[in-house]
Amino acid sequence: VDDGRLSIDNNRAERAVKPFVIGRKNWLFSQTANGAHASATLYSIVETAKINGLIPFDYIMVCLDELCKPEPNIDSLLPWNFK
C-alpha cells in the first residue's frame, strides 16, 4: 500500500451504498430472498452504470431493447463498452 494515488478511506464506497441502506426498509420486494436478490442485482446495475458515466434509466432501457432481439450483442451492453 505504498501507492500515493490510493485513498486512505472508503468514503466513495460508503457513499455509493448509502441510498441502498436507507431504502431497503422501504422496499416491499426485499422481504423475500428472491426479492432481495432482485434488489441487489438492480442496484448493482444502476451503480455500475453511474460509475461508468451513464444515465442509469437510459442505460437499462437500451439494454432491455437489445436483450429482446433474437441475437443480442451482450458484450456491447457492458457499461464499460457502452456507447
mmCIF file as gemmi writes it, N, C-alpha and C atoms, coordinates in Angstrom:
data_model
loop_
_atom_site.group_PDB
_atom_site.id
_atom_site.type_symbol
_atom_site.label_atom_id
_atom_site.label_alt_id
_atom_site.label_comp_id
_atom_site.label_asym_id
_atom_site.label_entity_id
_atom_site.label_seq_id
_atom_site.pdbx_PDB_ins_code
_atom_site.Cartn_x
_atom_site.Cartn_y
_atom_site.Cartn_z
_atom_site.occupancy
_atom_site.B_iso_or_equiv
_atom_site.pdbx_formal_charge
_atom_site.auth_seq_id
_atom_site.auth_asym_id
_atom_site.pdbx_PDB_model_num
ATOM 1 N N . VAL Axp A 1 ? 0.84 -1.176 0 1 0 ? 1 A 1
ATOM 2 C CA . VAL Axp A 1 ? 0 0 0 1 0 ? 1 A 1
ATOM 3 C C . VAL Axp A 1 ? 0.886 1.24 0 1 0 ? 1 A 1
ATOM 4 N N . ASP Axp A 2 ? 1.893 1.229 -0.817 1 0 ? 2 A 1
ATOM 5 C CA . ASP Axp A 2 ? 2.79 2.369 -0.92 1 0 ? 2 A 1
ATOM 6 C C . ASP Axp A 2 ? 2.4 3.317 -2.049 1 0 ? 2 A 1
ATOM 7 N N . ASP Axp A 3 ? 1.288 3.073 -2.717 1 0 ? 3 A 1
ATOM 8 C CA . ASP Axp A 3 ? 0.85 3.877 -3.85 1 0 ? 3 A 1
ATOM 9 C C . ASP Axp A 3 ? 0.103 5.105 -3.34 1 0 ? 3 A 1
ATOM 10 N N . GLY Axp A 4 ? 0.66 6.286 -3.548 1 0 ? 4 A 1
ATOM 11 C CA . GLY Axp A 4 ? 0.068 7.532 -3.081 1 0 ? 4 A 1
ATOM 12 C C . GLY Axp A 4 ? -1.232 7.892 -3.772 1 0 ? 4 A 1
ATOM 13 N N . ARG Axp A 5 ? -1.554 7.228 -4.871 1 0 ? 5 A 1
ATOM 14 C CA . ARG Axp A 5 ? -2.805 7.516 -5.58 1 0 ? 5 A 1
ATOM 15 C C . ARG Axp A 5 ? -4.006 6.856 -4.917 1 0 ? 5 A 1
ATOM 16 N N . LEU Axp A 6 ? -3.758 5.925 -4.011 1 0 ? 6 A 1
ATOM 17 C CA . LEU Axp A 6 ? -4.851 5.222 -3.355 1 0 ? 6 A 1
ATOM 18 C C . LEU Axp A 6 ? -5.408 6.042 -2.204 1 0 ? 6 A 1
ATOM 19 N N . SER Axp A 7 ? -6.722 6.014 -2.08 1 0 ? 7 A 1
ATOM 20 C CA . SER Axp A 7 ? -7.389 6.71 -0.991 1 0 ? 7 A 1
ATOM 21 C C . SER Axp A 7 ? -7.172 5.94 0.312 1 0 ? 7 A 1
ATOM 22 N N . ILE Axp A 8 ? -7.029 6.672 1.409 1 0 ? 8 A 1
ATOM 23 C CA . ILE Axp A 8 ? -6.809 6.011 2.696 1 0 ? 8 A 1
ATOM 24 C C . ILE Axp A 8 ? -8.128 5.713 3.411 1 0 ? 8 A 1
ATOM 25 N N . ASP Axp A 9 ? -9.242 6.019 2.766 1 0 ? 9 A 1
ATOM 26 C CA . ASP Axp A 9 ? -10.542 5.725 3.375 1 0 ? 9 A 1
ATOM 27 C C . ASP Axp A 9 ? -11.45 5.049 2.35 1 0 ? 9 A 1
ATOM 28 N N . ASN Axp A 10 ? -12.637 4.714 2.766 1 0 ? 10 A 1
ATOM 29 C CA . ASN Axp A 10 ? -13.586 4.07 1.864 1 0 ? 10 A 1
ATOM 30 C C . ASN Axp A 10 ? -14.844 4.92 1.689 1 0 ? 10 A 1
ATOM 31 N N . ASN Axp A 11 ? -14.688 6.236 1.775 1 0 ? 11 A 1
ATOM 32 C CA . ASN Axp A 11 ? -15.83 7.141 1.68 1 0 ? 11 A 1
ATOM 33 C C . ASN Axp A 11 ? -16.604 6.966 0.38 1 0 ? 11 A 1
ATOM 34 N N . ARG Axp A 12 ? -15.904 6.773 -0.725 1 0 ? 12 A 1
ATOM 35 C CA . ARG Axp A 12 ? -16.579 6.622 -2.016 1 0 ? 12 A 1
ATOM 36 C C . ARG Axp A 12 ? -17.5 5.404 -1.994 1 0 ? 12 A 1
ATOM 37 N N . ALA Axp A 13 ? -17.005 4.298 -1.475 1 0 ? 13 A 1
ATOM 38 C CA . ALA Axp A 13 ? -17.819 3.076 -1.392 1 0 ? 13 A 1
ATOM 39 C C . ALA Axp A 13 ? -18.997 3.276 -0.443 1 0 ? 13 A 1
ATOM 40 N N . GLU Axp A 14 ? -18.763 3.931 0.67 1 0 ? 14 A 1
ATOM 41 C CA . GLU Axp A 14 ? -19.843 4.164 1.627 1 0 ? 14 A 1
ATOM 42 C C . GLU Axp A 14 ? -20.915 5.074 1.041 1 0 ? 14 A 1
ATOM 43 N N . ARG Axp A 15 ? -20.517 6.096 0.288 1 0 ? 15 A 1
ATOM 44 C CA . ARG Axp A 15 ? -21.492 6.983 -0.354 1 0 ? 15 A 1
ATOM 45 C C . ARG Axp A 15 ? -22.315 6.235 -1.396 1 0 ? 15 A 1
ATOM 46 N N . ALA Axp A 16 ? -21.691 5.309 -2.103 1 0 ? 16 A 1
ATOM 47 C CA . ALA Axp A 16 ? -22.395 4.543 -3.134 1 0 ? 16 A 1
ATOM 48 C C . ALA Axp A 16 ? -23.44 3.613 -2.52 1 0 ? 16 A 1
ATOM 49 N N . VAL Axp A 17 ? -23.183 3.099 -1.337 1 0 ? 17 A 1
ATOM 50 C CA . VAL Axp A 17 ? -24.08 2.136 -0.7 1 0 ? 17 A 1
ATOM 51 C C . VAL Axp A 17 ? -25.183 2.82 0.107 1 0 ? 17 A 1
ATOM 52 N N . LYS Axp A 18 ? -24.972 4.052 0.508 1 0 ? 18 A 1
ATOM 53 C CA . LYS Axp A 18 ? -25.894 4.735 1.413 1 0 ? 18 A 1
ATOM 54 C C . LYS Axp A 18 ? -27.347 4.743 0.925 1 0 ? 18 A 1
ATOM 55 N N . PRO Axp A 19 ? -27.645 5.086 -0.341 1 0 ? 19 A 1
ATOM 56 C CA . PRO Axp A 19 ? -29.054 5.076 -0.769 1 0 ? 19 A 1
ATOM 57 C C . PRO Axp A 19 ? -29.701 3.7 -0.63 1 0 ? 19 A 1
ATOM 58 N N . PHE Axp A 20 ? -28.946 2.665 -0.87 1 0 ? 20 A 1
ATOM 59 C CA . PHE Axp A 20 ? -29.482 1.311 -0.749 1 0 ? 20 A 1
ATOM 60 C C . PHE Axp A 20 ? -29.792 0.988 0.711 1 0 ? 20 A 1
ATOM 61 N N . VAL Axp A 21 ? -28.912 1.376 1.603 1 0 ? 21 A 1
ATOM 62 C CA . VAL Axp A 21 ? -29.113 1.112 3.031 1 0 ? 21 A 1
ATOM 63 C C . VAL Axp A 21 ? -30.341 1.862 3.532 1 0 ? 21 A 1
ATOM 64 N N . ILE Axp A 22 ? -30.502 3.1 3.111 1 0 ? 22 A 1
ATOM 65 C CA . ILE Axp A 22 ? -31.655 3.897 3.536 1 0 ? 22 A 1
ATOM 66 C C . ILE Axp A 22 ? -32.95 3.324 2.974 1 0 ? 22 A 1
ATOM 67 N N . GLY Axp A 23 ? -32.916 2.911 1.72 1 0 ? 23 A 1
ATOM 68 C CA . GLY Axp A 23 ? -34.13 2.454 1.063 1 0 ? 23 A 1
ATOM 69 C C . GLY Axp A 23 ? -34.557 1.037 1.359 1 0 ? 23 A 1
ATOM 70 N N . ARG Axp A 24 ? -33.678 0.206 1.811 1 0 ? 24 A 1
ATOM 71 C CA . ARG Axp A 24 ? -34.018 -1.22 1.935 1 0 ? 24 A 1
ATOM 72 C C . ARG Axp A 24 ? -35.189 -1.485 2.875 1 0 ? 24 A 1
ATOM 73 N N . LYS Axp A 25 ? -35.38 -0.634 3.876 1 0 ? 25 A 1
ATOM 74 C CA . LYS Axp A 25 ? -36.511 -0.826 4.788 1 0 ? 25 A 1
ATOM 75 C C . LYS Axp A 25 ? -37.843 -0.484 4.12 1 0 ? 25 A 1
ATOM 76 N N . ASN Axp A 26 ? -37.777 0.315 3.057 1 0 ? 26 A 1
ATOM 77 C CA . ASN Axp A 26 ? -38.994 0.769 2.4 1 0 ? 26 A 1
ATOM 78 C C . ASN Axp A 26 ? -39.368 -0.048 1.173 1 0 ? 26 A 1
ATOM 79 N N . TRP Axp A 27 ? -38.529 -0.933 0.73 1 0 ? 27 A 1
ATOM 80 C CA . TRP Axp A 27 ? -38.779 -1.681 -0.496 1 0 ? 27 A 1
ATOM 81 C C . TRP Axp A 27 ? -39.525 -2.961 -0.173 1 0 ? 27 A 1
ATOM 82 N N . LEU Axp A 28 ? -40.758 -3.038 -0.608 1 0 ? 28 A 1
ATOM 83 C CA . LEU Axp A 28 ? -41.61 -4.176 -0.274 1 0 ? 28 A 1
ATOM 84 C C . LEU Axp A 28 ? -41.063 -5.497 -0.791 1 0 ? 28 A 1
ATOM 85 N N . PHE Axp A 29 ? -40.454 -5.476 -1.984 1 0 ? 29 A 1
ATOM 86 C CA . PHE Axp A 29 ? -39.985 -6.73 -2.571 1 0 ? 29 A 1
ATOM 87 C C . PHE Axp A 29 ? -38.727 -7.262 -1.898 1 0 ? 29 A 1
ATOM 88 N N . SER Axp A 30 ? -38.187 -6.551 -0.959 1 0 ? 30 A 1
ATOM 89 C CA . SER Axp A 30 ? -36.984 -7.027 -0.27 1 0 ? 30 A 1
ATOM 90 C C . SER Axp A 30 ? -37.315 -7.89 0.943 1 0 ? 30 A 1
ATOM 91 N N . GLN Axp A 31 ? -38.555 -8.279 1.078 1 0 ? 31 A 1
ATOM 92 C CA . GLN Axp A 31 ? -38.933 -9.089 2.233 1 0 ? 31 A 1
ATOM 93 C C . GLN Axp A 31 ? -38.848 -10.586 1.957 1 0 ? 31 A 1
ATOM 94 N N . THR Axp A 32 ? -38.364 -10.949 0.779 1 0 ? 32 A 1
ATOM 95 C CA . THR Axp A 32 ? -38.135 -12.356 0.456 1 0 ? 32 A 1
ATOM 96 C C . THR Axp A 32 ? -36.711 -12.496 -0.062 1 0 ? 32 A 1
ATOM 97 N N . ALA Axp A 33 ? -36.218 -13.702 -0.071 1 0 ? 33 A 1
ATOM 98 C CA . ALA Axp A 33 ? -34.861 -13.93 -0.581 1 0 ? 33 A 1
ATOM 99 C C . ALA Axp A 33 ? -34.776 -13.578 -2.061 1 0 ? 33 A 1
ATOM 100 N N . ASN Axp A 34 ? -35.788 -13.95 -2.835 1 0 ? 34 A 1
ATOM 101 C CA . ASN Axp A 34 ? -35.784 -13.619 -4.264 1 0 ? 34 A 1
ATOM 102 C C . ASN Axp A 34 ? -35.884 -12.116 -4.487 1 0 ? 34 A 1
ATOM 103 N N . GLY Axp A 35 ? -36.701 -11.449 -3.674 1 0 ? 35 A 1
ATOM 104 C CA . GLY Axp A 35 ? -36.827 -10.002 -3.785 1 0 ? 35 A 1
ATOM 105 C C . GLY Axp A 35 ? -35.526 -9.297 -3.441 1 0 ? 35 A 1
ATOM 106 N N . ALA Axp A 36 ? -34.854 -9.768 -2.416 1 0 ? 36 A 1
ATOM 107 C CA . ALA Axp A 36 ? -33.567 -9.184 -2.029 1 0 ? 36 A 1
ATOM 108 C C . ALA Axp A 36 ? -32.532 -9.388 -3.126 1 0 ? 36 A 1
ATOM 109 N N . HIS Axp A 37 ? -32.549 -10.565 -3.741 1 0 ? 37 A 1
ATOM 110 C CA . HIS Axp A 37 ? -31.613 -10.839 -4.843 1 0 ? 37 A 1
ATOM 111 C C . HIS Axp A 37 ? -31.901 -9.918 -6.028 1 0 ? 37 A 1
ATOM 112 N N . ALA Axp A 38 ? -33.176 -9.733 -6.36 1 0 ? 38 A 1
ATOM 113 C CA . ALA Axp A 38 ? -33.554 -8.84 -7.458 1 0 ? 38 A 1
ATOM 114 C C . ALA Axp A 38 ? -33.136 -7.406 -7.154 1 0 ? 38 A 1
ATOM 115 N N . SER Axp A 39 ? -33.347 -6.985 -5.915 1 0 ? 39 A 1
ATOM 116 C CA . SER Axp A 39 ? -32.97 -5.639 -5.495 1 0 ? 39 A 1
ATOM 117 C C . SER Axp A 39 ? -31.464 -5.427 -5.608 1 0 ? 39 A 1
ATOM 118 N N . ALA Axp A 40 ? -30.698 -6.385 -5.137 1 0 ? 40 A 1
ATOM 119 C CA . ALA Axp A 40 ? -29.238 -6.279 -5.187 1 0 ? 40 A 1
ATOM 120 C C . ALA Axp A 40 ? -28.735 -6.265 -6.625 1 0 ? 40 A 1
ATOM 121 N N . THR Axp A 41 ? -29.354 -7.073 -7.482 1 0 ? 41 A 1
ATOM 122 C CA . THR Axp A 41 ? -28.948 -7.116 -8.887 1 0 ? 41 A 1
ATOM 123 C C . THR Axp A 41 ? -29.216 -5.781 -9.564 1 0 ? 41 A 1
ATOM 124 N N . LEU Axp A 42 ? -30.415 -5.245 -9.374 1 0 ? 42 A 1
ATOM 125 C CA . LEU Axp A 42 ? -30.759 -3.962 -9.988 1 0 ? 42 A 1
ATOM 126 C C . LEU Axp A 42 ? -29.875 -2.847 -9.443 1 0 ? 42 A 1
ATOM 127 N N . TYR Axp A 43 ? -29.643 -2.847 -8.153 1 0 ? 43 A 1
ATOM 128 C CA . TYR Axp A 43 ? -28.78 -1.831 -7.542 1 0 ? 43 A 1
ATOM 129 C C . TYR Axp A 43 ? -27.371 -1.894 -8.124 1 0 ? 43 A 1
ATOM 130 N N . SER Axp A 44 ? -26.858 -3.089 -8.306 1 0 ? 44 A 1
ATOM 131 C CA . SER Axp A 44 ? -25.526 -3.263 -8.882 1 0 ? 44 A 1
ATOM 132 C C . SER Axp A 44 ? -25.46 -2.713 -10.303 1 0 ? 44 A 1
ATOM 133 N N . ILE Axp A 45 ? -26.495 -2.98 -11.093 1 0 ? 45 A 1
ATOM 134 C CA . ILE Axp A 45 ? -26.543 -2.473 -12.47 1 0 ? 45 A 1
ATOM 135 C C . ILE Axp A 45 ? -26.572 -0.951 -12.475 1 0 ? 45 A 1
ATOM 136 N N . VAL Axp A 46 ? -27.411 -0.362 -11.638 1 0 ? 46 A 1
ATOM 137 C CA . VAL Axp A 46 ? -27.539 1.1 -11.58 1 0 ? 46 A 1
ATOM 138 C C . VAL Axp A 46 ? -26.224 1.744 -11.151 1 0 ? 46 A 1
ATOM 139 N N . GLU Axp A 47 ? -25.609 1.244 -10.099 1 0 ? 47 A 1
ATOM 140 C CA . GLU Axp A 47 ? -24.37 1.844 -9.606 1 0 ? 47 A 1
ATOM 141 C C . GLU Axp A 47 ? -23.215 1.658 -10.59 1 0 ? 47 A 1
ATOM 142 N N . THR Axp A 48 ? -23.164 0.521 -11.265 1 0 ? 48 A 1
ATOM 143 C CA . THR Axp A 48 ? -22.115 0.303 -12.263 1 0 ? 48 A 1
ATOM 144 C C . THR Axp A 48 ? -22.301 1.252 -13.437 1 0 ? 48 A 1
ATOM 145 N N . ALA Axp A 49 ? -23.544 1.493 -13.824 1 0 ? 49 A 1
ATOM 146 C CA . ALA Axp A 49 ? -23.819 2.46 -14.891 1 0 ? 49 A 1
ATOM 147 C C . ALA Axp A 49 ? -23.347 3.854 -14.47 1 0 ? 49 A 1
ATOM 148 N N . LYS Axp A 50 ? -23.66 4.253 -13.248 1 0 ? 50 A 1
ATOM 149 C CA . LYS Axp A 50 ? -23.232 5.57 -12.751 1 0 ? 50 A 1
ATOM 150 C C . LYS Axp A 50 ? -21.714 5.706 -12.758 1 0 ? 50 A 1
ATOM 151 N N . ILE Axp A 51 ? -21.023 4.691 -12.266 1 0 ? 51 A 1
ATOM 152 C CA . ILE Axp A 51 ? -19.56 4.732 -12.204 1 0 ? 51 A 1
ATOM 153 C C . ILE Axp A 51 ? -18.956 4.907 -13.594 1 0 ? 51 A 1
ATOM 154 N N . ASN Axp A 52 ? -19.641 4.372 -14.609 1 0 ? 52 A 1
ATOM 155 C CA . ASN Axp A 52 ? -19.148 4.462 -15.981 1 0 ? 52 A 1
ATOM 156 C C . ASN Axp A 52 ? -19.706 5.673 -16.722 1 0 ? 52 A 1
ATOM 157 N N . GLY Axp A 53 ? -20.284 6.624 -15.988 1 0 ? 53 A 1
ATOM 158 C CA . GLY Axp A 53 ? -20.737 7.88 -16.57 1 0 ? 53 A 1
ATOM 159 C C . GLY Axp A 53 ? -22.019 7.781 -17.379 1 0 ? 53 A 1
ATOM 160 N N . LEU Axp A 54 ? -22.825 6.762 -17.136 1 0 ? 54 A 1
ATOM 161 C CA . LEU Axp A 54 ? -24.068 6.576 -17.88 1 0 ? 54 A 1
ATOM 162 C C . LEU Axp A 54 ? -25.261 7.039 -17.051 1 0 ? 54 A 1
ATOM 163 N N . ILE Axp A 55 ? -26.35 7.348 -17.731 1 0 ? 55 A 1
ATOM 164 C CA . ILE Axp A 55 ? -27.61 7.651 -17.057 1 0 ? 55 A 1
ATOM 165 C C . ILE Axp A 55 ? -28.318 6.307 -16.864 1 0 ? 55 A 1
ATOM 166 N N . PRO Axp A 56 ? -28.478 5.859 -15.622 1 0 ? 56 A 1
ATOM 167 C CA . PRO Axp A 56 ? -28.979 4.507 -15.38 1 0 ? 56 A 1
ATOM 168 C C . PRO Axp A 56 ? -30.285 4.157 -16.102 1 0 ? 56 A 1
ATOM 169 N N . PHE Axp A 57 ? -31.272 5.039 -16.071 1 0 ? 57 A 1
ATOM 170 C CA . PHE Axp A 57 ? -32.551 4.735 -16.72 1 0 ? 57 A 1
ATOM 171 C C . PHE Axp A 57 ? -32.36 4.506 -18.213 1 0 ? 57 A 1
ATOM 172 N N . ASP Axp A 58 ? -31.64 5.413 -18.867 1 0 ? 58 A 1
ATOM 173 C CA . ASP Axp A 58 ? -31.398 5.278 -20.308 1 0 ? 58 A 1
ATOM 174 C C . ASP Axp A 58 ? -30.624 4.003 -20.613 1 0 ? 58 A 1
ATOM 175 N N . TYR Axp A 59 ? -29.622 3.72 -19.806 1 0 ? 59 A 1
ATOM 176 C CA . TYR Axp A 59 ? -28.808 2.518 -19.996 1 0 ? 59 A 1
ATOM 177 C C . TYR Axp A 59 ? -29.663 1.255 -19.89 1 0 ? 59 A 1
ATOM 178 N N . ILE Axp A 60 ? -30.495 1.175 -18.867 1 0 ? 60 A 1
ATOM 179 C CA . ILE Axp A 60 ? -31.337 -0.008 -18.682 1 0 ? 60 A 1
ATOM 180 C C . ILE Axp A 60 ? -32.334 -0.151 -19.825 1 0 ? 60 A 1
ATOM 181 N N . MET Axp A 61 ? -32.91 0.955 -20.291 1 0 ? 61 A 1
ATOM 182 C CA . MET Axp A 61 ? -33.871 0.881 -21.399 1 0 ? 61 A 1
ATOM 183 C C . MET Axp A 61 ? -33.211 0.351 -22.668 1 0 ? 61 A 1
ATOM 184 N N . VAL Axp A 62 ? -31.998 0.826 -22.976 1 0 ? 62 A 1
ATOM 185 C CA . VAL Axp A 62 ? -31.286 0.334 -24.161 1 0 ? 62 A 1
ATOM 186 C C . VAL Axp A 62 ? -30.96 -1.149 -23.996 1 0 ? 62 A 1
ATOM 187 N N . CYS Axp A 63 ? -30.534 -1.536 -22.807 1 0 ? 63 A 1
ATOM 188 C CA . CYS Axp A 63 ? -30.222 -2.951 -22.555 1 0 ? 63 A 1
ATOM 189 C C . CYS Axp A 63 ? -31.454 -3.825 -22.752 1 0 ? 63 A 1
ATOM 190 N N . LEU Axp A 64 ? -32.592 -3.398 -22.222 1 0 ? 64 A 1
ATOM 191 C CA . LEU Axp A 64 ? -33.814 -4.187 -22.367 1 0 ? 64 A 1
ATOM 192 C C . LEU Axp A 64 ? -34.221 -4.311 -23.834 1 0 ? 64 A 1
ATOM 193 N N . ASP Axp A 65 ? -34.085 -3.215 -24.587 1 0 ? 65 A 1
ATOM 194 C CA . ASP Axp A 65 ? -34.393 -3.265 -26.024 1 0 ? 65 A 1
ATOM 195 C C . ASP Axp A 65 ? -33.481 -4.252 -26.739 1 0 ? 65 A 1
ATOM 196 N N . GLU Axp A 66 ? -32.188 -4.187 -26.444 1 0 ? 66 A 1
ATOM 197 C CA . GLU Axp A 66 ? -31.222 -5.069 -27.109 1 0 ? 66 A 1
ATOM 198 C C . GLU Axp A 66 ? -31.445 -6.531 -26.713 1 0 ? 66 A 1
ATOM 199 N N . LEU Axp A 67 ? -31.756 -6.768 -25.46 1 0 ? 67 A 1
ATOM 200 C CA . LEU Axp A 67 ? -31.939 -8.14 -24.987 1 0 ? 67 A 1
ATOM 201 C C . LEU Axp A 67 ? -33.193 -8.805 -25.562 1 0 ? 67 A 1
ATOM 202 N N . CYS Axp A 68 ? -34.112 -8.011 -26.105 1 0 ? 68 A 1
ATOM 203 C CA . CYS Axp A 68 ? -35.315 -8.564 -26.743 1 0 ? 68 A 1
ATOM 204 C C . CYS Axp A 68 ? -35.036 -9.061 -28.157 1 0 ? 68 A 1
ATOM 205 N N . LYS Axp A 69 ? -33.898 -8.713 -28.709 1 0 ? 69 A 1
ATOM 206 C CA . LYS Axp A 69 ? -33.553 -9.13 -30.069 1 0 ? 69 A 1
ATOM 207 C C . LYS Axp A 69 ? -33.202 -10.617 -30.084 1 0 ? 69 A 1
ATOM 208 N N . PRO Axp A 70 ? -33.388 -11.274 -31.24 1 0 ? 70 A 1
ATOM 209 C CA . PRO Axp A 70 ? -33.082 -12.708 -31.332 1 0 ? 70 A 1
ATOM 210 C C . PRO Axp A 70 ? -31.633 -13.052 -30.983 1 0 ? 70 A 1
ATOM 211 N N . GLU Axp A 71 ? -30.697 -12.214 -31.389 1 0 ? 71 A 1
ATOM 212 C CA . GLU Axp A 71 ? -29.28 -12.456 -31.092 1 0 ? 71 A 1
ATOM 213 C C . GLU Axp A 71 ? -28.655 -11.175 -30.533 1 0 ? 71 A 1
ATOM 214 N N . PRO Axp A 72 ? -28.901 -10.88 -29.269 1 0 ? 72 A 1
ATOM 215 C CA . PRO Axp A 72 ? -28.363 -9.641 -28.693 1 0 ? 72 A 1
ATOM 216 C C . PRO Axp A 72 ? -26.839 -9.667 -28.589 1 0 ? 72 A 1
ATOM 217 N N . ASN Axp A 73 ? -26.242 -8.498 -28.753 1 0 ? 73 A 1
ATOM 218 C CA . ASN Axp A 73 ? -24.796 -8.358 -28.602 1 0 ? 73 A 1
ATOM 219 C C . ASN Axp A 73 ? -24.517 -8.014 -27.135 1 0 ? 73 A 1
ATOM 220 N N . ILE Axp A 74 ? -24.333 -9.026 -26.33 1 0 ? 74 A 1
ATOM 221 C CA . ILE Axp A 74 ? -24.181 -8.853 -24.883 1 0 ? 74 A 1
ATOM 222 C C . ILE Axp A 74 ? -22.948 -8.024 -24.532 1 0 ? 74 A 1
ATOM 223 N N . ASP Axp A 75 ? -21.834 -8.268 -25.201 1 0 ? 75 A 1
ATOM 224 C CA . ASP Axp A 75 ? -20.597 -7.538 -24.877 1 0 ? 75 A 1
ATOM 225 C C . ASP Axp A 75 ? -20.759 -6.034 -25.055 1 0 ? 75 A 1
ATOM 226 N N . SER Axp A 76 ? -21.539 -5.609 -26.032 1 0 ? 76 A 1
ATOM 227 C CA . SER Axp A 76 ? -21.723 -4.173 -26.262 1 0 ? 76 A 1
ATOM 228 C C . SER Axp A 76 ? -22.558 -3.532 -25.16 1 0 ? 76 A 1
ATOM 229 N N . LEU Axp A 77 ? -23.253 -4.335 -24.368 1 0 ? 77 A 1
ATOM 230 C CA . LEU Axp A 77 ? -24.104 -3.809 -23.303 1 0 ? 77 A 1
ATOM 231 C C . LEU Axp A 77 ? -23.378 -3.634 -21.975 1 0 ? 77 A 1
ATOM 232 N N . LEU Axp A 78 ? -22.177 -4.146 -21.867 1 0 ? 78 A 1
ATOM 233 C CA . LEU Axp A 78 ? -21.411 -3.937 -20.637 1 0 ? 78 A 1
ATOM 234 C C . LEU Axp A 78 ? -21.163 -2.443 -20.475 1 0 ? 78 A 1
ATOM 235 N N . PRO Axp A 79 ? -21.359 -1.898 -19.283 1 0 ? 79 A 1
ATOM 236 C CA . PRO Axp A 79 ? -21.261 -0.446 -19.099 1 0 ? 79 A 1
ATOM 237 C C . PRO Axp A 79 ? -19.952 0.161 -19.597 1 0 ? 79 A 1
ATOM 238 N N . TRP Axp A 80 ? -18.848 -0.557 -19.462 1 0 ? 80 A 1
ATOM 239 C CA . TRP Axp A 80 ? -17.56 -0.015 -19.896 1 0 ? 80 A 1
ATOM 240 C C . TRP Axp A 80 ? -17.373 -0.125 -21.402 1 0 ? 80 A 1
ATOM 241 N N . ASN Axp A 81 ? -18.241 -0.852 -22.108 1 0 ? 81 A 1
ATOM 242 C CA . ASN Axp A 81 ? -18.208 -0.937 -23.567 1 0 ? 81 A 1
ATOM 243 C C . ASN Axp A 81 ? -19.339 -0.143 -24.203 1 0 ? 81 A 1
ATOM 244 N N . PHE Axp A 82 ? -20.226 0.374 -23.406 1 0 ? 82 A 1
ATOM 245 C CA . PHE Axp A 82 ? -21.451 1.009 -23.892 1 0 ? 82 A 1
ATOM 246 C C . PHE Axp A 82 ? -21.148 2.324 -24.589 1 0 ? 82 A 1
ATOM 247 N N . LYS Axp A 83 ? -21.796 2.525 -25.729 1 0 ? 83 A 1
ATOM 248 C CA . LYS Axp A 83 ? -21.597 3.779 -26.487 1 0 ? 83 A 1
ATOM 249 C C . LYS Axp A 83 ? -22.924 4.404 -26.805 1 0 ? 83 A 1
